[in-house]
Amino acid sequence: MSNTKSRIRRLTDAEEAEIQRQIAADPEDGEATDEQLAQAKPFAEALPELFESIRRSRGRPALEKPKQVVSIRLDQDVVRKFKATGKGWQARINEVLKNAKVR
């Protein structure tokens, strides 16, 4: 995974000052009053349909037969050999175990 922080350039003081000036000049960007904050509702309450559509669309869809997480001890050389085959090595171990004749 790459480090995104190293690719983001820091703003200069002049750039930051210009951004702050533009924010202050925006007539629609006023501070909320205590009365407005007291009337504020949680997003899920204010826009329930939108909240539900966002909630349903997040993450992976549920699997019909999800895999079970287990802890298993394997010999180091077995793990090393499977890892050497590249990405998906755990799925390959699963396939070998699935096809094994159980005594």
Wavefront OBJ file of the C-alpha trace (Angstrom):
o trace
v 0.000 0.000 0.000
v 1.398 3.394 -0.917
v 1.781 6.219 1.544
v -0.654 8.955 0.450
v 0.702 11.484 2.921
v 3.985 11.718 1.034
v 2.165 12.662 -2.201
v 0.068 15.492 -0.727
v 1.735 18.879 -0.971
v 1.388 21.112 2.075
v -0.318 24.469 1.529
v 1.751 27.588 1.799
v 0.713 30.232 4.330
v -0.443 32.432 1.439
v -2.608 29.619 -0.019
v -4.136 28.881 3.381
v -4.852 32.606 3.928
v -6.568 32.803 0.504
v -8.740 29.787 1.293
v -9.715 31.264 4.664
v -10.518 34.617 2.957
v -12.809 32.854 0.469
v -14.559 30.958 3.276
v -15.139 34.183 5.225
v -16.512 35.903 2.083
v -19.089 33.136 1.438
v -22.512 34.496 2.489
v -23.914 30.966 2.907
v -21.142 29.892 5.279
v -22.292 31.499 8.510
v -21.865 29.989 11.943
v -24.894 28.064 13.186
v -26.718 29.738 16.058
v -27.530 27.947 19.315
v -31.195 27.864 18.242
v -30.305 26.257 14.894
v -28.099 23.686 16.614
v -30.890 22.881 19.100
v -33.232 22.141 16.169
v -30.717 20.026 14.283
v -31.599 16.378 13.695
v -29.313 13.411 13.070
v -28.835 12.680 9.357
v -30.727 9.377 9.632
v -33.735 11.212 11.073
v -33.628 14.197 8.719
v -33.276 12.177 5.501
v -34.236 8.569 6.307
v -34.612 7.391 2.677
v -31.205 8.721 1.682
v -29.656 7.315 4.871
v -31.084 3.843 4.137
v -29.925 3.879 0.512
v -26.401 4.807 1.602
v -26.392 2.239 4.416
v -27.532 -0.551 2.069
v -24.969 0.284 -0.595
v -21.943 0.245 1.712
v -19.528 -2.640 1.918
v -19.629 -5.993 0.238
v -22.911 -7.795 -0.321
v -23.643 -10.581 2.136
v -22.443 -13.999 0.993
v -24.835 -16.896 0.789
v -22.267 -19.195 2.417
v -19.667 -17.008 4.171
v -16.378 -18.570 5.175
v -15.701 -19.236 8.836
v -12.649 -17.743 10.499
v -10.561 -20.391 12.280
v -7.104 -20.641 13.715
v -5.065 -23.610 12.533
v -1.444 -24.612 13.085
v 0.411 -25.684 9.961
v 4.036 -26.625 9.432
v 6.195 -23.679 8.387
v 7.298 -25.364 5.191
v 3.654 -25.962 4.161
v 2.773 -22.302 4.668
v 5.958 -21.179 2.894
v 5.173 -23.380 -0.144
v 1.624 -22.077 -0.449
v 2.695 -18.448 0.040
v 5.311 -18.935 -2.697
v 2.471 -19.593 -5.147
v 1.359 -15.968 -4.795
v -1.887 -14.204 -4.030
v -4.761 -16.496 -3.130
v -2.627 -19.004 -1.259
v -5.192 -19.303 1.555
v -7.945 -20.114 -0.956
v -5.685 -22.795 -2.438
v -5.187 -24.355 1.010
v -8.984 -24.298 1.399
v -9.360 -26.088 -1.959
v -6.791 -28.767 -1.025
v -8.562 -29.392 2.292
v -11.961 -29.512 0.598
v -10.739 -32.183 -1.843
v -8.865 -34.234 0.792
v -10.110 -37.653 1.726
v -10.911 -37.493 5.442
v -10.054 -40.639 7.366
l 1 2 3 4 5 6 7 8 9 10 11 12 13 14 15 16 17 18 19 20 21 22 23 24 25 26 27 28 29 30 31 32 33 34 35 36 37 38 39 40 41 42 43 44 45 46 47 48 49 50 51 52 53 54 55 56 57 58 59 60 61 62 63 64 65 66 67 68 69 70 71 72 73 74 75 76 77 78 79 80 81 82 83 84 85 86 87 88 89 90 91 92 93 94 95 96 97 98 99 100 101 102 103
